[in-house]
Amino acid sequence: MNASLFILFKEYADQTQTPSSLYINAESWINSEKFIEYFNQWMFILEFFHYEVCDRYYDGENIKHALYPYSLLCNEYAEQTKEYPNVGLYVKAQFVRWGINDWREGCINESKQKYSYNDHDVTDDSLGEICRQNELSKNVVLLNCNAIDCANPIVVKTSLNSLIKIDYVDDIQSLYKWFCLNRKPQRKFIYNPKHGDINHLAQMIAGTERQAAQLETTCENAQRLLELAIGDDKNGALWFYDADKQKFIYFENQREIRLAFHGYHLQEGEENFDNINKNKINLILNTES
């Protein structure tokens, strides 16, 4: 894959524990209920974009420090309660569920390049890994879960005195816009004569007296709408609302490496109409500026 999404969380520390990196925000303490609530807020964003084709990474060291209070409580109260160990297990289970991997596992850094942020060496942490992937021509974005307070983009300096700019996002709206502009490869709309287009009628369905669903716009406009479309799964269909036609448009995934789709408009009562997650589309349309 040629696009990557990284996630970084704020961490928790005390007088004996420092953050995994100097630029990471850290708080002194948090209870398990608040942490899971906070964690789920960010995981909702990752779940929302499960349909996007990209690599997803967390930082094992960052998570270790984020879960630091629970490692202490687990040791202290191991015989009395199962609550604290379950926090760590829950976090790891969510990463597995949504296909998010620790970039440190199996990572072989063959680059001779060094990276620094605010004069601090970040070669061996997440910012360094993002820079390495950026230099391999991958489009990379960081979901910043209150981990870093800084200007956007984050500017990292290389040992060759060049600058690498790292985009970060912190909500559904900004990550949606990033994917629309930067997903790699971009989706490709394929004309299907079965559904026609604005100049060609859809064909009759064999063995029936029904006409196939009609694409009511040009292929060029269908391509534009496809780039805006959202879905539920990377191997499934995508959908969006065509304001010009005041109808939903449905894109069927042809399951090709080139991310090819064909599409057609739908109205209530037609096949596949009920497969469209209207609430998810409304969330995008209501937040998009």
C-alpha positions in Angstrom: 0.0 0.0 0.0 1.1 3.5 -0.7 -0.6 5.4 2.1 -0.2 5.1 5.8 -2.0 6.3 8.9 -0.2 6.6 12.2 -1.8 7.2 15.6 -0.2 8.8 18.7 -1.8 9.2 22.1 -1.0 11.4 25.1 0.7 9.5 27.8 0.7 9.2 31.6 3.7 9.5 33.9 4.9 10.3 37.5 8.2 11.4 39.0 9.8 8.1 38.0 8.4 7.8 34.5 9.1 10.2 31.6 7.1 10.2 28.2 8.4 8.0 25.5 9.5 11.1 23.6 10.1 14.6 24.7 7.5 16.1 22.5 4.7 13.8 23.8 2.1 15.3 26.2 1.9 13.6 29.5 -0.6 13.7 32.4 0.0 12.5 36.0 -2.9 10.1 36.3 -6.3 8.9 34.9 -8.8 6.3 36.0 -9.7 3.3 33.9 -13.2 4.5 33.0 -12.0 7.9 31.7 -9.1 6.3 29.8 -11.4 3.9 28.0 -13.8 6.7 27.2 -11.0 8.8 25.8 -9.5 5.9 23.9 -12.9 5.0 22.3 -13.3 8.5 21.1 -10.2 8.2 19.0 -10.9 4.6 17.9 -14.3 5.8 16.6 -12.4 7.8 14.0 -10.3 4.8 13.0 -13.4 2.7 12.8 -15.1 5.3 10.6 -12.4 5.1 8.0 -12.1 1.3 8.0 -13.1 1.4 4.3 -9.9 3.3 3.3 -7.1 1.2 1.8 -4.0 2.1 3.8 -1.5 0.7 6.3 -2.4 1.6 9.9 0.2 1.9 12.7 0.4 2.6 16.4 3.6 3.0 18.4 4.2 0.2 21.0 6.3 2.4 23.2 3.7 5.2 23.1 1.0 2.7 24.2 3.2 1.2 26.9 3.6 4.7 28.4 -0.1 5.5 27.9 -1.0 2.4 29.9 1.7 3.1 32.6 -0.8 3.6 35.4 -2.5 0.3 34.8 0.8 -1.6 34.8 1.4 -0.3 38.3 -2.1 -1.1 39.5 -2.0 -4.5 37.9 1.1 -5.3 39.9 -0.4 -3.9 43.1 -3.9 -5.4 42.9 -3.4 -8.5 40.8 -4.9 -10.7 43.5 -7.9 -8.5 44.2 -9.3 -7.4 40.8 -9.2 -8.1 37.1 -10.2 -4.5 36.1 -6.7 -3.0 35.4 -5.3 -5.9 33.4 -8.4 -5.7 31.2 -7.6 -2.1 30.1 -4.5 -3.2 28.4 -6.1 -6.2 26.9 -9.0 -4.1 25.6 -6.7 -1.7 23.9 -4.7 -4.4 22.1 -7.9 -6.1 21.1 -9.2 -2.9 19.4 -6.0 -2.6 17.5 -6.3 -6.2 16.2 -9.9 -5.6 15.4 -9.2 -2.6 13.1 -6.0 -3.9 11.6 -3.6 -1.4 13.4 -0.1 -2.7 13.8 2.9 -1.8 16.0 5.3 -0.3 13.5 8.2 -1.3 15.8 7.5 -5.0 15.4 9.7 -6.4 12.6 11.0 -2.9 11.7 14.4 -2.9 10.1 15.8 0.6 9.7 18.2 0.5 6.8 18.2 4.3 6.3 21.4 6.2 7.1 19.3 9.3 7.5 18.9 11.0 10.9 15.8 13.1 11.8 15.3 15.8 14.4 12.3 17.8 15.7 12.9 20.9 17.7 16.6 19.9 17.9 15.7 16.6 19.5 16.7 13.3 17.8 13.5 11.5 16.6 15.2 9.0 14.3 14.0 6.0 16.3 10.5 7.0 17.2 7.2 7.5 15.3 8.2 10.8 13.7 11.3 9.2 12.3 9.3 6.3 11.0 6.8 8.6 9.3 9.7 10.5 7.7 11.2 7.2 6.4 7.9 6.2 4.9 7.5 9.7 3.4 10.9 9.4 1.7 9.8 6.1 0.2 7.1 8.1 -1.6 4.3 7.0 0.7 1.6 9.5 1.6 1.5 9.6 5.4 -0.8 11.2 7.9 -0.7 11.3 11.7 -3.9 11.1 13.8 -2.8 13.3 16.7 -4.8 12.1 19.8 -3.8 15.1 22.0 -0.3 13.7 21.9 1.5 16.7 20.4 1.0 20.5 20.8 2.5 22.1 17.7 1.9 23.8 14.4 0.5 21.8 11.5 2.3 20.4 9.6 5.0 19.1 11.9 8.4 20.0 10.4 11.2 17.5 10.9 14.8 18.2 9.8 16.9 15.6 8.2 20.7 15.1 8.6 21.0 16.4 5.1 19.4 19.7 6.2 16.3 19.1 4.2 12.8 19.5 5.8 10.0 16.9 5.9 6.5 18.1 6.6 4.2 15.7 8.4 0.4 16.4 8.2 -1.6 15.7 11.3 -5.4 15.5 11.8 -7.5 15.4 15.0 -11.1 14.8 13.9 -13.2 13.0 11.3 -13.6 16.1 9.1 -9.9 16.7 8.6 -9.0 13.1 8.1 -11.8 12.7 5.5 -10.4 15.7 3.6 -6.9 14.3 3.8 -8.0 10.9 2.3 -9.9 12.6 -0.5 -6.8 14.5 -1.5 -4.0 12.1 -0.6 -5.2 8.5 -0.8 -2.7 6.5 -2.9 -3.6 5.0 -5.3 -6.7 7.1 -6.0 -9.9 5.3 -6.9 -10.8 4.9 -10.5 -14.4 5.0 -11.9 -15.1 2.5 -14.7 -18.0 3.0 -17.1 -20.4 0.0 -17.1 -22.9 -0.1 -20.0 -25.3 -2.0 -17.9 -26.0 1.2 -15.9 -25.3 3.7 -18.7 -24.6 7.3 -18.0 -26.3 10.7 -18.7 -26.2 10.0 -22.4 -27.0 6.3 -22.4 -30.0 4.4 -20.9 -29.3 1.5 -18.5 -29.8 -1.9 -20.0 -32.7 -4.3 -19.2 -31.9 -7.0 -16.6 -31.7 -10.4 -18.4 -34.8 -12.5 -17.8 -36.8 -9.7 -16.3 -38.8 -6.7 -17.4 -36.8 -4.4 -15.1 -34.1 -1.9 -16.1 -30.8 -1.8 -14.2 -30.2 1.1 -12.0 -29.3 4.2 -14.0 -26.1 6.3 -13.7 -27.6 9.8 -14.1 -24.5 11.8 -14.5 -21.3 11.9 -16.6 -18.4 9.6 -16.0 -16.3 12.6 -15.1 -18.7 13.7 -12.4 -19.0 10.1 -11.2 -15.2 10.1 -10.8 -15.4 13.2 -8.7 -18.2 11.7 -6.5 -16.2 8.4 -6.2 -13.3 10.3 -4.7 -15.7 11.7 -2.0 -17.5 8.5 -1.4 -17.4 6.6 1.9 -18.2 3.1 3.0 -17.9 0.5 5.7 -15.3 -1.9 4.5 -12.2 -1.7 2.2 -13.5 -4.6 0.1 -17.1 -3.4 -0.1 -19.2 -0.8 -1.8 -18.9 3.0 -1.4 -21.7 5.5 -1.4 -22.3 9.3 -1.4 -25.1 11.8 -1.9 -25.3 13.5 -5.3 -26.7 16.9 -4.4 -27.2 17.8 -8.1 -29.5 14.8 -8.7 -30.8 14.8 -5.1 -30.1 11.0 -5.0 -27.6 8.7 -3.5 -25.0 7.2 -5.7 -23.7 3.7 -5.1 -20.3 2.4 -6.2 -19.7 -1.3 -6.5 -16.2 -2.4 -5.8 -14.7 -4.4 -8.7 -12.0 -5.7 -6.3 -9.0 -4.8 -8.5 -5.6 -3.6 -7.4 -6.3 -0.3 -9.2 -9.2 0.4 -6.8 -11.8 0.3 -9.7 -15.5 0.9 -9.1 -18.6 1.3 -11.3 -21.7 3.1 -10.1 -25.3 4.2 -10.4 -27.9 6.3 -8.7 -30.4 4.8 -6.3 -33.7 5.9 -4.7 -35.7 4.3 -2.0 -37.0 0.8 -2.8 -34.3 0.0 -5.3 -31.8 -2.8 -4.7 -28.8 -1.9 -2.5 -30.5 1.3 -1.3 -30.8 -0.1 2.2 -27.1 -0.9 2.2 -26.2 2.8 2.3 -25.3 4.1 5.7 -27.1 7.4 5.5 -26.0 8.4 9.1 -22.4 8.1 8.1 -22.9 10.2 5.0 -24.8 12.8 7.1 -21.9 13.0 9.5 -19.6 14.0 6.7 -22.0 16.4 5.0 -22.9 18.1 8.3 -19.2 18.7 9.3 -17.8 19.4 5.9 -17.1 23.1 5.5 
